Structure formats: structure tokens, C-alpha cells
Amino acid sequence: MRGKKVLTLLLVIMLIGSVFAGCAKKPEVSTPADPKQQSSDKEEQKATVKGEITFLTHRTDVVDTLFQDYLKKFNEKYPDVKVKFEAITDYEGQVKIRLNTKDYGDVLGIPNIDANELPNFFVELGTVQELGKKYRFIDKKALGEKVYGIPHAGTAQGIVYNKKVFEKAGITQLPKTPDEFIAALKQIKQKTDAIPLYTNYAAGWALDQWEANRTGVSGDPNYVNSLAHTDAPFAQGTPHYIIYKLMYDVVKEGLVEKDPFTTDWEASKPMIAEGKIATMVLGSWAIGQMQAFAQNPDDIGYMPFPYTAKDGKIYSGAAADYCFGINKNSKNIEAAKAWMYWFIDESGFAQSQGMIPTGVDQPFPESLRAFHDMGVVLLEDAPTSLAEAGWVDAIDNKAEVGLWKPDFKKRIVEAALGNRKESFDDIMNDLNKRWAAARKEVVK
């Protein structure tokens, strides 16, 4: 059954071409239909939902701008629903604490909690089979067949880039291999004033964005699960080796900022928008944030990680972003549902942010045009079997490798800069040694 879900996702996502196929040279991204344009039955149907709700969000950057516009449109359809926004910077940390009370808003992005806990905090929304016909990634916040959260958008993995910089450098085709990517960055350095690749080293978490490309480079939805069955996930030729060797080589070749130790995440957004930076390795969630600073949002593009599989295809990992859930203690559950479904189905948020829309019938944003043109196949990680649940994380923690921590990525950058005596292979061998030792203790 799970295998069928993965296959279904692949088939659905591979239909991206049909979304773009009928478009002109510069297709418009379809936005959700205005309520006035709905069928006559819906036009005559008067919204009777009422109540005041609070929406918790991690998007502190748009809560006072974009979300206010959304609220106006929402209230055209639901005039008697009042929505209060509460933007939280340390979202995961703060919301997990608030789950110990009944005060965690009415609609919220569900934090990272065990699936068994979902019924304790959130309203059941339907079944995987039922909701899966309408939404992608629907089993991310499900317990068995019961769904407690619906993704507001999905992300593809790859690289944000400035199209104008690439044009100025004379690059007419996006790179499909690590060598082609290095060559493109060298061309940018020679022919423009832009920083070829900005590491965002100082932010720490930004280096972890490279890790998200592991499924795409592997071309295998079961790759992450397979890590529990190997002693050398960083051996030459493996996805991890390929990904981090490119990181090392880019830094070694001097194709990054002069001083990675003083990078500034917030400053990097207008810098890439203005053409001062050419590329950054980030999920597609970042597209909208960069476009917000661009005089022409179309200058910001998105490309897959530069690796072509042996079968000649380019793959990219895809996953759900935050899933919206409804507080089971809410006094206005119907009003909460109205806002949640309107946001997911009608706001156009995913398209505006360059993300994968949750609705299977919703069009992909123009910013992912390169994925269509290059025939990129999106892969979602296959679910872990109950017998092996938690193995990879347990091995990672015991080995102190930190797949989703910046430590060894910083070692790679520092070694490439010459600030460490160890070589790239020294680092890879050390990680393999730790992994193998930890795996013997976890997998018995």
C-alpha cells in the first residue's frame, strides 16, 4: 500500500508537463478562482460560518503584508470570521511548549511531534484515501488512515539562482553535472561581479540545505531508509559524497564569498535579488523570499541540484512543508476549518512562494519552469517500516555525525579554505567510521 502511494505521487508530479504544456512562451500562473466566478450555486450560497480564531504561523516575514491581503479576500467570502495572526520566530520551540496547554491557537502549522500524539491535540480531518484524492503529501501528519494535518505547500530541492547573472555570464543552459556547475560558477566569476555561490556559512542551518538533496541525487525514494543498512554512507560514489564533494570543490576553487565566517542570511536575500549573488543551495521555499526583494521577481529562478543519474534523468527530492492542523480545543472549529481550507485551496500562497501546491489540480509556479524544461522527476521519501522506525536518526545521534546539523559541513568548508589540515576524504572516512560503529549498536 505504501509503495503504491509513492508511485502515485511520482505519477502525479510527472504530470507537471501537462500543467505547462498549453502555456504560451511566458505562461501565467493560474490563481484560485475568485468566489464571484464560482458556479451559480456557490454564488448564491451565503457563508454562515462565524467566530474569532487565532492562526499561528512561522512566516514572520509576510504576516503584516501578504497575509493581510489574504484576510481581506477571505472575509469577502466569510465576513463573519475574524482571524488574528500570531507570528512566532522560534516556532518549533514555542509551539511545542504551548501544546502543554490548550492555548496554541485555532489553526497552526503542526510542529514535529510523534504521530501517536496527533489525536491528543488536533481535530481529525478525514482519511488518507479520501483526502489523498485532492491533496499531495497527505500522509505526513496522519496516524494510520486518519489525517490530522494538511500541508499548506510542498518544497522541491535544488538551487536558487539569479537569471540575469547567468545571462550576463553567457550561460545559456543550466548545469546538469557537478563539473558543469563548477564551470558555470567560474564563468560567473570571470564575467560578472556577482559572488558565484553564497554559502551562508555563519547561519549554520543554511549548510544543512545541501543535505536535502540526498534523495534527488540518489534517484531512490528509499535512499534514506537504506542508510540504516550501510556502514559507509559517505563512501566515494554515494549521494552524500557527491553532494559534499561539490561543496568542498566550490569553496576550494574560490567560488564563494571572501569571508564565509561573516555571512548574513537576511542580507543575502536582497543580494541575490539584486544580482550580487548568483546561486544559493536552498529549498524552493526560499524562492518567494528572494523574489520579494527583486525589482523583477522573474529574475529569480530555481534549478535542480546538478547531478544526472545513470538512467539519464535528473531527480529532485520533494516533501511537504508545514501541515496545518486545527486545535481540538478550539471553540470555533468550523471557522478554523474555513480559514485553513481557504488558505490551502484558494489563497495561491504556494504559487506565490515558488512552492509545490498541495492541491493535485493546482498549477505549479512559473519559478519551477526549469524543472519542467529539464524533465526533472520529483521524489518523496518512502515511509519507514514500523520495524525500522527511528533507526537512521538513532544511528546519526549515536555517531554524532549530524546529518541535519552544520558541524561536519563547517569542517568541509574550513578544510577547503585551508583552515584545517584534514582533507575532504579524511572527513568522509571519519564520518563513515563513526557511522559504522554506531550502526553496530543500534541495528542488532
VMD Tcl script that draws the C-alpha trace (Angstrom):
set ca {
  {0.00 0.00 0.00}
  {2.78 2.44 0.90}
  {4.65 1.61 -2.27}
  {1.50 2.45 -4.24}
  {1.36 5.85 -2.55}
  {4.93 6.66 -3.60}
  {4.20 5.53 -7.15}
  {1.04 7.60 -7.21}
  {2.93 10.67 -6.07}
  {5.53 10.20 -8.80}
  {2.89 9.80 -11.47}
  {1.06 12.89 -10.29}
  {4.16 15.03 -10.13}
  {5.38 13.85 -13.52}
  {2.23 15.45 -14.90}
  {3.85 18.85 -14.36}
  {4.32 18.93 -18.11}
  {0.59 18.93 -18.65}
  {0.33 21.96 -16.38}
  {2.77 23.92 -18.54}
  {2.10 22.31 -21.94}
  {-0.73 24.58 -23.02}
  {1.01 27.75 -21.93}
  {2.45 30.49 -24.10}
  {6.14 31.43 -24.03}
  {5.58 33.18 -20.75}
  {2.66 31.35 -19.19}
  {0.67 32.89 -16.43}
  {0.34 31.03 -13.19}
  {-3.30 30.32 -12.62}
  {-4.61 31.67 -9.36}
  {-7.51 30.16 -7.45}
  {-10.85 31.29 -8.80}
  {-12.46 34.30 -7.22}
  {-15.64 33.40 -5.31}
  {-17.60 35.62 -7.76}
  {-16.53 33.34 -10.60}
  {-17.75 30.13 -8.99}
  {-20.84 28.26 -10.16}
  {-24.22 29.89 -9.68}
  {-24.95 27.54 -6.79}
  {-21.89 28.75 -4.93}
  {-22.61 32.37 -5.80}
  {-25.99 32.09 -4.18}
  {-24.69 30.22 -1.16}
  {-24.21 32.65 1.69}
  {-21.43 31.86 4.15}
  {-22.89 31.31 7.61}
  {-19.68 30.45 9.44}
  {-18.93 32.78 12.33}
  {-16.33 33.15 15.07}
  {-12.95 34.51 16.05}
  {-9.83 32.39 15.58}
  {-6.08 32.71 16.00}
  {-3.68 31.50 13.32}
  {-0.16 30.60 14.49}
  {2.47 30.92 11.78}
  {6.25 30.71 11.34}
  {6.12 33.20 8.44}
  {7.08 36.30 10.37}
  {8.16 37.94 7.10}
  {4.73 38.13 5.48}
  {2.28 38.23 8.37}
  {1.89 42.03 8.15}
  {1.80 42.19 4.36}
  {0.74 39.22 2.25}
  {-1.39 37.64 4.97}
  {-3.29 40.88 5.47}
  {-4.21 40.83 1.77}
  {-5.34 37.23 2.17}
  {-7.51 38.16 5.12}
  {-9.36 40.78 3.07}
  {-10.09 38.25 0.33}
  {-11.08 35.61 2.87}
  {-13.51 37.98 4.55}
  {-15.22 38.63 1.22}
  {-16.32 35.02 1.43}
  {-16.53 34.68 5.20}
  {-17.38 38.16 6.52}
  {-18.25 36.90 10.00}
  {-14.97 35.14 10.70}
  {-12.30 37.21 12.43}
  {-8.74 35.91 12.06}
  {-5.93 37.03 14.36}
  {-2.35 36.29 13.29}
  {0.37 35.31 15.71}
  {3.80 35.06 14.08}
  {6.42 33.17 16.08}
  {10.16 33.34 15.42}
  {11.19 30.23 17.39}
  {8.17 28.42 16.04}
  {9.04 24.79 16.80}
  {10.29 25.51 20.30}
  {7.48 27.83 21.38}
  {4.59 25.86 19.91}
  {5.78 22.58 21.44}
  {5.74 24.28 24.84}
  {2.25 25.66 24.23}
  {0.93 22.21 23.36}
  {1.16 21.51 27.09}
  {-1.74 23.96 27.47}
  {-4.92 24.49 25.48}
  {-3.61 27.83 24.21}
  {-1.96 27.00 20.89}
  {-4.18 28.93 18.54}
  {-7.04 27.56 16.48}
  {-5.21 26.87 13.21}
  {-1.48 26.22 13.22}
  {1.40 24.56 11.48}
  {1.82 21.27 13.33}
  {5.27 21.08 14.96}
  {7.45 17.99 14.84}
  {5.71 15.64 17.28}
  {5.25 11.89 17.35}
  {2.38 10.71 15.14}
  {0.83 8.90 18.11}
  {0.31 12.28 19.79}
  {-1.65 13.86 16.94}
  {-5.11 12.83 18.23}
  {-4.31 14.42 21.59}
  {-4.01 17.88 20.09}
  {-5.68 18.08 16.68}
  {-9.03 17.55 15.00}
  {-9.35 14.56 12.69}
  {-9.85 15.89 9.15}
  {-10.59 12.75 7.15}
  {-8.85 9.67 5.80}
  {-5.68 9.29 3.76}
  {-7.65 7.59 1.00}
  {-10.28 10.32 0.88}
  {-8.05 13.39 1.20}
  {-5.29 11.84 -0.92}
  {-7.51 12.26 -3.98}
  {-7.32 16.03 -3.57}
  {-4.03 16.75 -1.81}
  {-0.37 15.80 -2.18}
  {1.81 14.65 0.76}
  {-1.34 13.88 2.73}
  {0.13 11.19 4.97}
  {2.77 13.42 6.55}
  {0.54 14.16 9.55}
  {-1.56 11.01 9.60}
  {-1.90 8.23 12.12}
  {-2.82 5.13 10.25}
  {-5.57 6.18 7.85}
  {-6.65 9.20 9.92}
  {-5.37 12.61 8.81}
  {-4.77 15.41 11.33}
  {-2.95 17.94 9.20}
  {-2.91 19.07 5.57}
  {0.29 20.53 4.05}
  {-0.07 24.15 3.05}
  {2.60 23.64 0.35}
  {5.45 21.38 -0.67}
  {9.08 22.05 -1.44}
  {11.40 20.83 -4.15}
  {15.14 20.69 -3.53}
  {17.79 22.43 -5.56}
  {19.42 25.81 -6.06}
  {18.05 29.35 -6.18}
  {19.76 31.44 -8.85}
  {19.65 34.86 -10.48}
  {18.77 34.52 -14.16}
  {20.22 37.90 -15.11}
  {23.61 36.97 -13.69}
  {23.60 33.75 -15.68}
  {22.68 35.67 -18.84}
  {25.41 38.23 -18.23}
  {27.93 35.42 -17.80}
  {26.82 33.91 -21.10}
  {25.39 30.73 -19.56}
  {22.59 29.51 -21.82}
  {21.99 26.05 -20.36}
  {21.63 25.12 -16.72}
  {24.30 22.69 -15.45}
  {23.39 19.02 -15.17}
  {26.56 17.71 -13.52}
  {28.92 18.88 -10.75}
  {31.63 19.63 -13.34}
  {29.24 21.73 -15.40}
  {28.18 23.59 -12.26}
  {31.78 24.38 -11.34}
  {32.41 25.57 -14.90}
  {29.34 27.82 -14.75}
  {30.44 29.36 -11.45}
  {33.91 30.03 -12.87}
  {32.31 31.74 -15.84}
  {30.23 33.90 -13.50}
  {33.34 34.87 -11.54}
  {35.19 35.81 -14.71}
  {32.44 37.76 -16.44}
  {30.40 39.33 -13.63}
  {30.86 40.96 -10.24}
  {28.49 38.52 -8.54}
  {29.54 36.04 -5.87}
  {29.17 32.72 -7.74}
  {27.81 30.79 -4.73}
  {26.94 32.16 -1.31}
  {27.40 29.54 1.43}
  {25.60 31.35 4.25}
  {28.13 29.57 6.47}
  {27.51 31.77 9.51}
  {23.81 30.87 9.60}
  {24.70 27.22 10.18}
  {21.31 25.81 9.22}
  {21.79 27.04 5.66}
  {24.58 24.49 5.17}
  {22.09 21.76 6.07}
  {20.15 22.66 2.94}
  {22.73 20.65 1.00}
  {21.65 17.50 2.88}
  {18.14 17.83 1.49}
  {19.45 16.92 -1.98}
  {20.35 13.35 -0.97}
  {17.15 11.75 -2.27}
  {17.37 13.58 -5.58}
  {21.00 12.60 -6.17}
  {20.22 9.01 -5.25}
  {17.20 8.83 -7.54}
  {15.73 6.42 -5.00}
  {12.78 7.20 -2.69}
  {14.09 4.51 -0.31}
  {17.56 6.01 -0.06}
  {17.17 7.50 3.42}
  {15.86 4.21 4.78}
  {18.83 2.41 3.22}
  {21.24 4.41 5.39}
  {20.39 2.07 8.26}
  {21.81 -0.80 6.22}
  {25.21 0.57 5.24}
  {28.43 1.14 7.15}
  {29.73 3.71 4.66}
  {27.12 6.28 3.62}
  {29.93 8.75 2.85}
  {32.00 6.44 0.62}
  {33.14 7.67 -2.77}
  {30.32 7.48 -5.32}
  {27.50 7.68 -2.77}
  {24.98 10.55 -2.85}
  {26.47 12.09 0.29}
  {29.98 12.00 -1.12}
  {28.81 13.57 -4.41}
  {26.89 16.35 -2.68}
  {29.59 17.36 -0.22}
  {32.44 16.97 -2.69}
  {30.74 19.68 -4.72}
  {30.52 21.86 -1.60}
  {34.22 21.31 -0.98}
  {35.26 21.96 -4.58}
  {33.24 25.17 -4.87}
  {34.94 26.58 -1.77}
  {38.37 25.21 -2.77}
  {38.10 26.93 -6.17}
  {37.36 30.27 -4.52}
  {33.85 30.48 -5.96}
  {32.19 31.66 -2.75}
  {32.15 34.82 -0.64}
  {35.55 36.09 0.52}
  {34.84 35.50 4.19}
  {32.24 32.77 4.85}
  {32.54 33.37 8.59}
  {30.79 36.74 8.27}
  {27.87 35.82 6.04}
  {24.43 37.28 6.75}
  {21.27 35.33 5.90}
  {18.91 38.31 5.89}
  {21.32 40.38 3.81}
  {21.73 37.56 1.31}
  {18.10 37.85 0.18}
  {18.38 41.34 -1.37}
  {21.89 40.50 -2.56}
  {20.74 37.64 -4.79}
  {17.70 39.66 -5.83}
  {19.98 42.50 -6.98}
  {22.40 40.21 -8.78}
  {25.21 40.45 -6.24}
  {24.93 36.70 -5.63}
  {24.45 34.15 -8.41}
  {23.42 30.97 -6.56}
  {22.45 29.61 -3.14}
  {21.66 26.00 -2.24}
  {18.18 26.23 -0.69}
  {14.81 24.52 -0.91}
  {12.22 26.02 -3.25}
  {10.57 27.52 -0.16}
  {13.17 30.30 -0.44}
  {12.15 31.48 -3.91}
  {9.39 33.76 -2.69}
  {11.62 35.32 -0.05}
  {14.21 36.25 -2.67}
  {11.60 37.46 -5.15}
  {10.21 39.81 -2.52}
  {13.41 41.86 -2.79}
  {13.71 41.76 -6.58}
  {12.71 44.65 -8.80}
  {11.66 41.97 -11.28}
  {10.62 38.77 -9.43}
  {11.12 36.77 -12.64}
  {14.87 37.33 -12.27}
  {14.87 34.69 -9.54}
  {14.97 31.15 -10.89}
  {15.30 27.68 -9.47}
  {17.34 24.77 -10.78}
  {17.72 21.15 -9.67}
  {20.91 20.05 -7.95}
  {23.41 19.48 -10.78}
  {23.52 15.72 -11.00}
  {22.29 13.40 -13.73}
  {21.59 9.78 -12.77}
  {22.89 6.80 -14.72}
  {19.47 6.44 -16.35}
  {19.92 9.90 -17.85}
  {17.28 11.52 -15.64}
  {17.54 14.33 -13.13}
  {15.74 13.80 -9.84}
  {14.85 16.14 -7.03}
  {13.58 15.40 -3.55}
  {10.13 16.77 -2.73}
  {8.40 17.00 0.61}
  {5.58 18.69 2.45}
  {6.21 21.91 4.30}
  {4.25 22.64 7.50}
  {0.91 20.86 7.72}
  {-1.97 22.93 9.04}
  {-3.97 21.41 11.85}
  {-6.88 22.55 13.99}
  {-6.67 22.73 17.77}
  {-9.14 20.16 19.14}
  {-9.85 22.59 22.00}
  {-10.90 25.37 19.63}
  {-14.28 26.95 20.38}
  {-14.74 27.79 16.70}
  {-13.73 24.67 14.80}
  {-15.91 25.42 11.76}
  {-14.41 28.91 11.45}
  {-10.95 27.39 11.83}
  {-11.70 24.91 9.04}
  {-12.96 27.70 6.81}
  {-9.69 29.62 7.15}
  {-7.47 26.54 6.82}
  {-9.12 25.22 3.67}
  {-9.39 28.67 2.11}
  {-5.69 29.26 2.67}
  {-4.71 25.91 1.15}
  {-7.26 25.83 -1.68}
  {-7.80 29.44 -2.69}
  {-5.09 31.82 -1.47}
  {-2.49 30.95 -4.10}
  {0.18 31.03 -1.40}
  {2.20 28.07 -2.72}
  {2.45 29.54 -6.21}
  {3.39 32.97 -4.86}
  {6.25 31.43 -2.88}
  {7.56 29.21 -5.68}
  {6.46 26.10 -3.83}
  {4.65 22.95 -4.89}
  {0.89 23.46 -4.45}
  {-0.78 20.93 -2.20}
  {-3.87 20.54 -4.37}
  {-3.30 17.96 -7.10}
  {-5.25 20.12 -9.57}
  {-3.42 23.35 -8.77}
  {-0.82 24.62 -11.27}
  {2.88 24.71 -10.46}
  {4.51 28.16 -10.22}
  {6.43 29.60 -13.15}
  {9.56 29.69 -10.97}
  {9.75 25.89 -11.29}
  {9.72 26.14 -15.09}
  {13.32 24.83 -15.26}
  {12.21 21.62 -13.59}
  {9.69 21.07 -16.37}
  {12.09 22.04 -19.16}
  {14.78 19.70 -17.83}
  {12.35 16.85 -17.26}
  {13.07 16.69 -13.55}
  {11.34 13.86 -11.68}
  {10.31 14.71 -8.12}
  {10.69 12.03 -5.46}
  {9.20 11.90 -1.98}
  {11.00 9.83 0.64}
  {9.33 6.46 1.10}
  {7.90 5.90 4.58}
  {9.92 3.86 7.05}
  {8.61 0.47 8.07}
  {7.43 0.16 11.66}
  {10.21 -2.33 12.36}
  {12.91 0.15 11.32}
  {11.30 3.37 12.51}
  {13.86 5.71 14.07}
  {16.92 3.65 13.10}
  {18.57 6.28 10.90}
  {18.07 9.03 13.48}
  {19.33 6.77 16.27}
  {22.48 5.89 14.32}
  {23.03 9.53 13.41}
  {22.68 10.66 17.02}
  {24.91 7.96 18.46}
  {27.54 8.51 15.78}
  {27.36 12.29 16.34}
  {27.52 12.73 12.57}
  {24.70 15.27 12.43}
  {23.06 14.79 9.05}
  {20.85 17.78 9.85}
  {23.42 19.72 11.84}
  {26.03 22.09 10.41}
  {29.09 20.65 12.21}
  {30.63 18.42 9.54}
  {29.56 20.81 6.76}
  {31.55 23.54 8.53}
  {34.51 21.17 8.69}
  {34.26 20.73 4.94}
  {34.17 24.47 4.27}
  {37.03 25.13 6.68}
  {39.14 22.34 5.18}
  {38.52 23.69 1.68}
  {39.60 27.15 2.86}
  {42.82 25.65 4.23}
  {41.92 26.36 7.87}
  {42.08 22.65 8.71}
  {44.83 20.17 7.92}
  {42.38 17.36 7.11}
  {41.40 16.61 3.52}
  {37.90 16.04 2.19}
  {38.45 12.27 2.17}
  {39.74 12.45 5.74}
  {36.40 13.94 6.78}
  {34.39 11.39 4.80}
  {36.39 8.48 6.26}
  {35.87 9.81 9.77}
  {32.11 10.06 9.25}
  {31.98 6.52 7.84}
  {33.94 5.18 10.81}
  {31.55 6.81 13.28}
  {28.50 5.65 11.36}
  {29.64 2.03 11.18}
  {30.39 1.90 14.92}
  {27.03 3.42 15.84}
  {25.13 1.14 13.45}
  {26.50 -1.96 15.17}
  {24.96 -0.77 18.42}
  {21.61 0.34 17.01}
  {20.89 -2.35 14.43}
  {21.19 -5.75 16.08}
}
mol new
graphics top color blue
foreach p $ca { graphics top sphere $p radius 0.5 }
foreach p [lrange $ca 0 end-1] q [lrange $ca 1 end] { graphics top cylinder $p $q radius 0.2 }
display resetview
